[in-house]
Amino acid sequence: MRRLPLLLVLLPLCLLPVGGCWNAREVNDLAIITAAGIDRTEDGRIELSVKIYLTSPTGSDGGQMSGQPSSDKGTAVVRSATGINMADAASRLQKMISRTVFWGQTEVFLFGERMARAGLEEPMDFLMRHIASRERSLVFVSERTAKDVMLLAPPIDRSVAEALIAMAEHQTGLNITLKELAQMLVGKSGAVVLPIVRINPVRDKQAAFPYIEGTAVFKDGRMIGELNEQATRGVMWLRNEMKQATVTVTPDDSGGYVSLHLLRNHTRLLPRIEDGRWIMIVRITGQDDIVENTTALDLSEPDHIGKVEEALERLVEDRVKYALELAQKEYRADIFRFADAFWRKYPKIWKANADRWDEIFPEVEVRLEPDLRIARPGLVGKNFFRREQR
Amino acid sequence: MKLSGHLRENVRRLQAVYTDCADVVFHDLLIGGHTPALLVYIEGLIRIDELDRHVVAPLRDAPGPDGDMEAIRRRTAVASVKTVGTFREVVDGIADGCPALLVDGCRDAILFGLTGREQRAVEEPTAESVLRGPREGFIETMRTNIAMLRRKIRNPKLKVVEMRLGTRSNTPLAVIYLEGIVKPSLVREVMSRLKRIEIDDVLETAYIEEWIEDNRYSPFPQLLSTERPDVASAYLLEGRVVIMVDGTPSVLIAPITFFSLLQTPEDYYERYVVGTAIRWLRYFFFAISLLGPSLYVAVVSFHQEMIPTTLMLTMARSREQIPFTALMEAILMETMFEALREAGARLPKQIGSAVSIVGALVIGQAAISAGIVSAPMVMVVAITGIASFMAPRYTIGIPIRLLRFPIMILAGMMGLLGVMLGVIVILNHLLNLRSFGVPYMSPLAPPGRRGLKDVLWRAPRWMLNRRAKR
């Protein structure tokens, strides 16, 4: 009987190795996908193209594992498969790859334009349901097919995925993750924006590289149009995604330009319902640095600073209005998440009018209240290199 | 057995005891020219010059016969003398290095405290060196060691209770505590546990450590051993008990907590900001030394999505041609590292450097370039190795080194779940453990506000003005 406790400990211990390492995946057995492109074929099937990082040493490296690969070329391959839906395509893809397809490191998802226009519900279900995919991966819409982008080998970065992530992080365009996309799809407004990836130049495969320009507008999960670069800026201001940028303004009768670096921008949406009128007050605040001044203004003078601030506020207002115009009148899609703001402040009124939001949104009166301050005019006041200043 | 009044009778008995003991000297002398007497001592254990000068000479030159022992004692010029009446005491005294004087017609014997064996000089303990702080260390002689403590705590409340242990070796042992600070029940407990020991010999404090521990099967040490008098006195002043054994420089301290194993004297000798920072660094690397390879194995073979992509791609590239699984690789490398360390520890210094060269070249460089182990694995093993050297006490380093392997295997089978399982089991054990009734993880569990000041950080001295409750 004294041995019993010992046995009780030892027996389960013996069981441990029986379980073995059944779900262990060695890194050597993985096909690591860094980017995935999802296209819709002419006949309505789904074509899944993935960029697989090649882990085996290439070229003359031989047995030496240390150091960087000698060349960035040939470090990745593209495989694609077609299926009736995402899961089908994914399983067909697996058949063509000797190693286990590993979705855990996929940093970029790309939807072809045809796929986007047909609707994102179907692929999104797979991506959100699949436990291995990262919700922090970035999502883009591709102007051409996603496969074309996958096949690129951008000269600077290690892979297409890295190039796109780096560009998105510069905040020159929108920066939407898989999680944000899912939130937008199920959000109150029902509208989605995704950045668009284009290829430049299209013909030369060797030198071609992807870049981000413009925004795809979705309504009810389907892409309905595009916004150009100018309007994208407006959208970013309204969505409070304008983190840093450099803009150039022309203050009144100054005969030159002032360039500013925008910092610490913040946009607040203050919804208000007055006498049945739906009003949105947009308060934009920010601090800016002056980086260049080719005007005759002396920026050490507070008056002159005021002039530049005014010009800057006008510029921001113009951009925001342009974006508003397009969204409210042309696409009638609430890509600025006004719906959520109204719902948060007036949950009851919102509930009563939720069905009518499509009609209300184009009529929402937007009042812009920009308050942009110049924090640092720089080390010199006037541009004393200008001839007439001497 | 009592001594007899006849010297010849006593000599016969003693000679029977010391047959075949070539180093025991029986020195006959006549006190004052006519009273026969005998000096018995062991060569090498006594100060022979002083015996000659202060005992033999005065007795030989005594003017007349002295009837009793007391008068004889007064003739000698030795301060430390003891009068004993039994054979047992005489033999024990001789064994301790006290020359014994037996006089014809006396039923007593005199033991002279002229012990003087060869001893090592007081040096800095190599295993516990400090940059700032006292550099003396205990030596093999218990008398000297106790004197070192007395010099640090000049207080009659410092009590030294001596006893003998070891039915064959009869080794002196001292229990030292500071009366008024120590809990009397703790001293009683230590005494009763020591008395229960049945052992032939005590060559090192480790011999008794295993007898008096609370949990004899735990890999974790429940007593602290140190060679530094400053550490021992610091613990005495905290109300702990020091157990000292003659013949070894390391003394035992009881009770201890887990966190006393992660402290160094320098935590208190440096400024408190520095002490705190170093202590945190040590805690962090302590965790690394236990979990480093396991976390790596778990992440690499189960949770690849947790690694940042760029790092993952680099790691995948370096692991590409490795023939082993991550677990095998880790066990291989860790075993190799432990072997290297053990080899290095036993070798003389001159050859030790050869081991490190072979280690660095063979398991470092060659294994990577041959594609047998991956570079990240070697890095993990190296970091773990350095982390394990940060354990301030060798005794806490060993269980951690040992437990690393089962956790590694769990990690290889179940990933992070396995690591958590291992950690939970170890924590559970630690929370159950006690050292002389004191919870091992205190003052963290059960929480004690006063003690936490000296565990979560090293509070400045003026804040450490109250003893932790125990």
Interface residues (C-beta under 8 A of the other chain):
Chain A: L16 P17 G19 G20 C21 N23 A24 R25 E26 V27 N28 L30 I32 T34 Y53 T55 S56 P57 G63 Q64 M65 S66 P69 F102 G104 Q105 E107 A132 R134 R158 A161 E162
Chain B: V300 S301 F302 Q304 E305 I307 T309 T310 M312 L313 M315 A316 R317 S318 R319 E320 Q321 I322 T325 A326 L327 I368 S369 A370 G371 S374 A375 L410 G412 M413 M414 G415
